[in-house]
Amino acid sequence: MKVVIVTDEPVGVLDEAEEVFLVSTTRDVQPVHRLDDRRLETPGPVTSKLQETWAARAAESIDP
């Protein structure tokens, strides 16, 4: 199992982000296509892996 570290960052880090995604139990993992006037390539490699992992866990159990 890989370790994931969650941290709070200032909103300014979004200006340098290569990928941005939203996660929720109702919408799963959703890539962000545009941030202000900047288009983001979506889904990026991290977002794609998260979507795959989420879908696999959801298929295993009703409680991913």
N, C-alpha and C positions, 0 to 999 in steps of 0.2 A: 504494500500500500504506500502510495506517495503522500508526502506531507504537504499540506497547503497552509500557507500563512496568510491570514486576512489582516489587513491594516487599514486604518483611516488615513486618507491622503487629502491634501488640499485640492480644491476643484481645479486649480491651475495645472495639475499634472495631465489633465485631459488635452491640453494644448500639444503635448508631446506624445500622446498615446498613439500607437500603431493600430490597436484594436480596442473597441469599446463594446460591451455587451451588458444586457440586463438579464437578471435571473429572478424568476418567481415560480411559485408552485402552480399557478394557473396558466402561465405563458411559457414555462420552461426556460430555455436559454435563447434569447433573441439578440441578434447582432444589431448594432447601431450603424446605420448607413451614412448618416451625415451628422456632423458636430459643428454647429454654427454654420460657417460657409465652407467647411472642409468636408470633402467626400472621403469616406473610409472604404477600403477594400473589404468586402464582406462576403461570406464569413471568412475571417482570418483563421490561421492554423489553431490557435488556442480556442477560439469560439467553436470551430468545427469539432475539435476533440471533446469539448464540454458537451456539445449537442449529442455526439455519439454516446458518451458515457451516460448522460441523463436518460437517453432513449433506452439504453441497455438495462439500466437500473429500473426504469419504469416497466419494462417488459418482464422483469424478474418478480416484481412485487407490486401490489397496489399502493404501497407506501415507499416511494423511492428515497 
